[in-house]
Amino acid sequence: MTWKGIWEGIASLFEIVLFKPYDWLTEIQFDSWYLANSISWVFLLIGSVAFVYWLIKLKDFNENTEVTYTYKDTP
């Protein structure tokens, strides 16, 4: 087996097996727009939840790391 054969095997795996659901979604795009874009909706939902989570953690971090300086009076 050559390197070319390995890369062609990986390419055929993606084209034939792993992208099959996307081929199905492109076939149904004229029947149902919402169903055809379901993957995009899922990614949008995941991204929105992650963004809100990140903002909450950022707020907690900023509240816990406020700088409190204590100045010593030098005599």
C-alpha positions as CSV (number, residue, x, y, z in Angstrom):
1,M,0.0,0.0,0.0
2,T,1.3,3.4,-1.0
3,W,0.8,6.8,0.6
4,K,-1.5,7.7,-2.3
5,G,-3.6,4.7,-1.5
6,I,-3.9,5.7,2.1
7,W,-5.0,9.2,1.3
8,E,-7.5,8.0,-1.3
9,G,-8.9,5.6,1.3
10,I,-9.4,8.5,3.7
11,A,-11.0,10.5,1.0
12,S,-13.4,7.8,0.0
13,L,-14.3,7.2,3.7
14,F,-15.3,10.9,4.0
15,E,-17.1,11.0,0.6
16,I,-19.0,7.8,0.8
17,V,-19.7,7.2,4.5
18,L,-19.3,10.3,6.7
19,F,-20.8,12.9,4.3
20,K,-23.9,10.7,3.5
21,P,-26.2,12.5,6.0
22,Y,-25.2,15.9,4.4
23,D,-26.1,14.5,1.0
24,W,-29.5,13.5,2.4
25,L,-30.0,17.0,3.8
26,T,-29.2,18.6,0.4
27,E,-31.9,16.3,-1.2
28,I,-34.6,17.4,1.2
29,Q,-33.8,21.2,1.1
30,F,-36.7,22.0,-1.2
31,D,-39.2,20.0,0.9
32,S,-38.4,21.4,4.3
33,W,-36.1,24.3,4.8
34,Y,-36.1,23.8,8.6
35,L,-35.2,20.2,8.4
36,A,-32.5,20.8,5.9
37,N,-30.9,23.3,8.2
38,S,-31.2,21.3,11.3
39,I,-27.5,20.8,11.7
40,S,-26.9,24.5,11.5
41,W,-29.6,25.1,14.1
42,V,-27.9,22.6,16.4
43,F,-24.5,24.2,16.0
44,L,-26.1,27.7,16.6
45,L,-27.7,26.4,19.8
46,I,-24.4,24.9,21.1
47,G,-22.5,28.0,20.2
48,S,-25.1,30.2,22.0
49,V,-25.0,28.1,25.2
50,A,-21.2,28.1,25.2
51,F,-21.1,31.9,24.7
52,V,-23.5,32.5,27.7
53,Y,-21.5,30.0,29.8
54,W,-18.3,31.8,28.9
55,L,-19.7,35.2,29.8
56,I,-20.9,33.9,33.2
57,K,-17.5,32.5,34.0
58,L,-15.8,35.7,32.8
59,K,-18.1,37.7,35.1
60,D,-17.2,35.4,38.1
61,F,-13.5,35.7,37.3
62,N,-13.7,39.5,37.2
63,E,-15.6,39.7,40.5
64,N,-13.1,37.4,42.2
65,T,-10.0,39.1,41.0
66,E,-10.7,42.7,41.8
67,V,-7.6,44.4,42.8
68,T,-7.6,45.6,46.4
69,Y,-4.6,47.7,47.3
70,T,-3.7,48.4,50.8
71,Y,-1.3,51.3,51.2
72,K,0.9,51.3,54.2
73,D,1.5,54.6,55.8
74,T,5.2,55.2,56.0
75,P,6.2,57.1,59.0
